[in-house]
C-alpha cells in the first residue's frame, strides 16, 4: 500500500548514508513509526552499517579464520551464553539455537543462516549468491516452483512481512515469522527450510525468468547514495575483496548465469556444516529441538566444500584525498583511518576494549552534535564510528553531510574536532555523561529481557554469527558493562582515541554535484591546511539540572470512564485535557506515550505550502525556553525518554517511549514543548539548508519523484500533502513555522494516550502534574473536515521525470474508494481486495514475467476525511514495459470484476491479514495507534472490537462486489515517472 507522507518522505532523504550492502528477496514492510522510539545515547551512530548484537557494547568482530566456522563461541570464549537459549550441533555439523519465548504469545520465528554471501563468489559468479537466494523460493525436490510462497500464505505468512530473505557480503539468511506455533505450521516451515538446504533444483528456465526480478532489484538499488557507498568502500578498502563484492553483483554476470555456475556455488556453500537454524517462540523447546534433528539430520554436503576467500589486508597508506561528482548524492565529507582487524576472540577483556572505544567516540559524537546545533553549523549532520568492516579492516571514520558547495567548512571542522580529541582527550564529566547514557540503555534492556519480541531475538542471534561472539544475555551485558566502567578512566579513553586515529590515513572522500578543474588539488591543499591549523582545548558543558518539573497546581480529574472490554480507561481533566490509558504486559518496562494536540493537517491552509515539511526536526530541535536541544540531552542523559514530533491528518503529535521509572520525566518533556517551546531559528535554518540536498535526492530516482509529488496529486492538488519546491522553501522563515504551530500548542485540544507497563492511577498522576496542570484547553471534539478530492481519471497517465538511469521508471494506478469509519466492513473488504490484487500483480509481473522486483498493491482509506480512500498498484519497471504494466493491471481488474476469486486465493489473501492483525494486537504500538482519537470519535472503539470478525467474514462474493464497485476502467488515475529525455 502506498500512502505518501512527509515523515516517510523525509526519512527517505536521510542525510547519513544507509548501508546498501544487504539485498532482500522481498522488500520488508514499513517499520513501526519512529515516533514511538526512545532517545539513544550519542555514539550510537553506525556510518558503516553493520548490525551489532549488543547495543551500547559493540559486538566483537574477528578476522575470518581466527576461530572455527562451525563451533559455538562459548566453547572457547570465557563468557556464558544466554541461559534461556539452548545451543546444539548435529553430527553433520549443522548448528542450532532453540529458545522458548512467549512475546508475542503463540508465535514463532525461524531462521536458516548460511555462512556465505557475495564474498564467496568467484569472478564469474558475482551476483549469484543473491540470485540463489531468490531461487530458493523457486523449486526444490518436494516443492514445485512457485508453490513455496503459496504454502506459507496458506499458513498465514505474508510474503515480505513474514516470509523474507537477504544476502549480504558474509551471509544469506532465510526468515520465517510464524503467526501460529501449531504442529502443522512449524512442521511445514521447517520442511521448507530443509528444502532450501540441499534440495533446490535450480531450473534454468525458472532462473532465466528470475534474472529479470534480480535485475529490477539492481535498478531499484542503484541510487546516488548507493554509488557513493561504493566509492567509500573503494577508497577505504582499496585493493581488498570486499570493495568489489557487493551483493547485487555485476549485471553481465547475472545475465550470463547458468545452472552449472549457480549449482557450483550452491554445493560448495549450502552445506550443513556451514548452516545454523535458529528457532525462537512459543513452543515446547524439547519438541522443537527434536524436530530440527529429524528434519536436518539427514542433510549431507555434495562434492567438495568451498574454501574461504583471502580478504586481503589494509594497505599501508598515508593521507589521501578523492573528490567524486555524484549528482543527487549527499554532499559527503568522509575521513577514515584503517588498521588490521583484531584477531582476538570474544572475552570480557575484548568487550572492555570495545567499550572504551565506544565511549570515546560517543564523546566525539556529542561534540559533533553540538556543532550541528550551533548558530552557524559547518555541516548538516555528522557522526563518527569505529568498527571492523566485514573482517577486512578496522576502520575509524567521521562522516558529515555538508551543505552544497561548502565541503571545505565541513572538512575544517571535522579535522579540528578529531585533532582536538587526540590532543586534549576526554574529560571526566564527558566520560561520565556517556557512561550514564549507555548504562540507561543496557539497564532497560536487562529489565525488559523477559518480554523481548520473538523476531528481534531471532535476528539478534543471527547478527552474532558472523563473528566468534557469545550470545550473552542482557543481564550479562549489563554486568560486563558495570564491571568494566569501574576502572575506565579519561586517560585510558583518550589513549584509545589516539590509537584509533593513528591508523593509516586520513583517507578523505568528498562528493559534490559537479566537479570543476582544480577541485582535486583544492581538496588535497585543504586537508594539508586543516591538519596544520591551531587547535584549542574543548569548551566543556556545565552540569545541567532539569528545570521542568512543575507546571502549576496538579490538575483535577473531572470525569473517568472505564471501557472494560478493552481494558482501557478514559479520563477528562478539568482543564479539558483528555487521557486514555491502557495497561498491558506485552513488554516489561515499556511505556509508549503520545500527546495529540490541535488538529494537524486540518489546521493548515490547503491553498499554499507551509514549513510543515520541516516541523518534525525543526520544532523539537528548537529546544525549550530554558534549555537548548543539546541542553535537554545533557540534562536527561541517564533517562530513557523520547521527544519526537509529527503532523498527522488530525493532530500535531508528540511521542516518546519510556519505562515506568521515567514516565514522569517523559511527560514533563512533552509538556514542556507545549508550554515553553524554544523556537530557536537555527533549527529551522538547518533544515532549510538541507533542502537543496533533499530536493536533489528526490529528483534523482523515480521513487523519489513519486514520493515527492504523489501526496499532493492524490489529494486533488491540496498543498497540505504536497512538498514545496526550492523557491517556496527559500522564502520560508522561522516565524512562519512559529505561526503555524503556536496557536494549537497554546490553546488547542490535547489528548494523551499512554499504553504499556503502567497502572491507571500512576498514569493519571503523571499526566495530572504535567498536561493536567496547563491552562484551560479547547474541548476535544470529533473533526469535521471539508472533503478532499481524488484526481479525475484520464486515459493517459500523468507523466513526471527523474534524473536517474535511463532504464528506471515507475508506473502507478489508483481507483477512488471510500473512507474507513463510515463503514468499517466495507473498509475491511477493500483491504482484502487489495491483498488479492497484491497476489495477482506479484504472480503476473514478478513470477510470470520477471518484469519487476517489488510490485505493490493495496487499499488506503482515511479515518479523518469523509469518503476518501483508494486502491492502488505501483511497480518499478523499465520504461519500455510501462504500457504492458497498465494492460496487465487492467486485465487483473477486469478478471476480479467478472468472476469471484478462488477459495485458495481468498485464503492466501485473508489468512495473513487476519494473522497480522492478531499479531499486532499483542503490541503496545497497535493500541497506541488504535486508541488515538477514540475519545472524540467512539466509532474507533467499534472498529477495534469488530476488526477480526469483519476481516474473517469477507467472502469471495464480497471481494467481487467491491471490484465491480470500485475497479472501474473509467475511474482509474494513472501516473508514470520516466527518465528525463524519455518524453
C-alpha positions, 0 to 999 in steps of 0.5 A: 500500500502506498500512502505518501507522507512527509515523515516517510518522505523525509526519512527517505532523504536521510542525510547519513548514508544507509548501508546498501550492502544487504539485498532482500528477496522481498522488500520488508514492510514499513517499520513501526513509526519512529515516533514511538522510539526512545532517545539513544545515547550519542555514539550510537551512530553506525556510518558503516552499517553493520548490525551489532548484537549488543547495543551500547557494547559493540559486538566483537568482530574477528578476522575470518579464520581466527576461530572455527566456522562451525563451533559455538563461541562459548566453547572457547570464549570465557563468557556464558551464553544466554541461559534461556537459549539452548545451543546444539550441533548435529553430527553433520555439523549443522548448528542450532539455537532453540529458545522458548519465548512467549512475546508475542504469545503463540508465535514463532520465528525461524531462521536458516543462516548460511555462512556465505554471501557475495564474498564467496563468489568467484569472478564469474559468479558475482551476483549469484549468491543473491540470485540463489537466494531468490531461487530458493523460493523457486523449486526444490525436490518436494516443492514445485516452483512457485508453490513455496510462497503459496504454502506459507500464505496458506499458513498465514505468512505474508510474503515480505512481512513474514516470509523474507530473505537477504544476502549480504557480503558474509551471509544469506539468511532465510526468515520465517515469522510464524503467526501460529506455533501449531504442529502443522505450521512449524512442521511445514516451515521447517520442511521448507527450510530443509528444502532450501538446504540441499534440495533446490533444483535450480531450473534454468528456465525458472532462473532465466525468468528470475534474472529479470526480478534480480535485475529490477532489484539492481535498478531499484538499488542503484541510487546516488547514495548507493554509488557513493557507498561504493566509492567509500568502500573503494577508497577505504578498502582499496585493493581488498575483496570486499570493495568489489563484492557487493551483493547485487553483483555485476549485471553481465554476470547475472545475465550470463548465469547458468545452472552449472555456475549457480549449482557450483556455488550452491554445493560448495556453500549450502552445506550443513556444516556451514548452516545454523537454524535458529528457532525462537517462540512459543513452543515446547523447546524439547519438541522443537529441538527434536524436530530440527534433528529429524528434519536436518539430520539427514542433510549431507554436503555434495562434492567438495566444500568451498574454501574461504576467500583471502580478504586481503589486508589494509594497505599501508597508506598515508593521507589521501584525498578523492573528490567524486561528482555524484549528482543527487548524492549527499554532499559527503565529507568522509575521513577514515583511518584503517588498521588490521582487524583484531584477531582476538576472540570474544572475552570480557577483556575484548568487550572492555576494549570495545567499550572504551572505544565506544565511549570515546567516540560517543564523546566525539559524537556529542561534540559533533552534535553540538556543532550541528546545533550551533548558530552557524553549523559547518555541516548538516549532520555528522557522526563518527564510528569505529568498527571492523568492516566485514573482517577486512579492516578496522576502520575509524571514520567521521562522516558529515553531510555538508551543505552544497558547495561548502565541503571545505567548512565541513572538512575544517571542522571535522579535522579540528574536532578529531585533532582536538580529541587526540590532543586534549582527550576526554574529560571526566564529566564527558566520560561520565555523561556517556557512561550514564547514557549507555548504562540507561540503555543496557539497564532497560534492556536487562529489565525488559529481557523477559518480554523481548519480541520473538523476531528481534531475538531471532535476528539478534542471534543471527547478527552474532554469527558472523563473528566468534561472539557469545550470545550473552544475555542482557543481564550479562551485558549489563554486568560486563558493562558495570564491571568494566566502567569501574576502572575506565578512566579519561586517560585510558579513553583518550589513549584509545582515541589516539590509537584509533586515529593513528591508523593509516590515513586520513583517507578523505572522500568528498562528493559534490554535484559537479566537479570543476578543474582544480577541485582535486588539488583544492581538496588535497591543499585543504586537508594539508591546511586543516591538519596544520591549523591551531587547535584549542582545548574543548569548551566543556558543558556545565552540569545541567539540572532539569528545570521542568518539573512543575507546571502549576497546581496538579490538575483535577480529574473531572470525569473517568470512564472505564471501557472494560472490554478493552481494558482501557480507561478514559479520563477528562481533566478539568482543564479539558485535557483528555487521557486514555490509558491502557495497561498491558504486559506485552513488554516489561518496562515499556511505556509508549506515550503520545500527546495529540494536540490541535488538529494537524493537517486540518489546521493548515491552509490547503491553498499554499505550502507551509514549513510543515515539511520541516516541523518534525526536526525543526520544532523539537530541535528548537529546544525549550525556553530554558534549555537548548536541544543539546541542553535537554540531552545533557540534562536527561542523559541517564533517562530513557525518554523520547521527544519526537514530533509529527503532523498527522491528518488530525493532530500535531503529535508528540511521542516518546517511549519510556519505562515506568521509572521515567514516565514522569520525566517523559511527560514533563518533556512533552509538556514542556514543548507545549508550554515553553517551546524554544523556537530557536531559528537555527533549527529551522535554518538547518533544515532549510539548508538541507533542502537543496540536498533533499530536493536533489535526492528526490529528483534523482530516482523515480521513487523519489519523484513519486514520493515527492509529488504523489501526496499532493496529486492524490489529494486533488492538488491540496498543498497540505500533502504536497512538498514545496519546491526550492523557491517556496522553501527559500522564502520560508522563515522561522516565524512562519513555522512559529505561526503555524504551530503556536496557536494549537500548542497554546490553546488547542485540544490535547489528548494523551494516550499512554499504553504499556507497563503502567497502572491507571492511577500512576498514569493519571498522576503523571499526566495530572502534574504535567498536561493536567496542570496547563491552562484551560484547553479547547474541548476535544471534539470529533473533526469535521473536515471539508472533503478532499478530492481524488484526481479525475481519471484520464486515459493517459497517465500523468507523466513526471521525470527523474534524473536517474538511469535511463532504464528506471521508471515507475508506473502507478494506478489508483481507483477512488474508494471510500473512507474507513469509519463510515463503514468499517466492513466495507473498509475491511473488504477493500483491504482484502481486495487489495491483498488479492490484487497484491497476489495477482500483480506479484504472480503476473509481473514478478513470477510470470514475467520477471518484469519487476522486483517489488510490485505493490498493491493495496487499499488506503482509506482515511479515518479523518476525511469523509469518503476518501480512500483508494486502491492502488498498484505501483511497480518499478519497471523499465520504461519500455514495459510501462504500457504492458504494466497498465494492460496487465493491471487492467486485465487483473481488474477486469478478471476480479470484476467478472468472476469471484476469486478462488477459495485458495486465493481468498485464503492466501489473501485473508489468512495473513491479514487476519494473522497480522492483525492478531499479531499486532494486537499483542503490541503496545504500538497497535493500541497506541495507534488504535486508541488515538482519537477514540475519545472524540470519535467512539466509532474507533472503539467499534472498529477495534472490537469488530476488526477480526470478525469483519476481516474473517467474514469477507467472502469471495462474493464480497471481494467481487462486489467491491471490484465491480464497485470500485475497479472501474476502467473509467475511474482509474488515475494513472501516473508514470515517472520516466527518465528525463529525455524519455518524453 
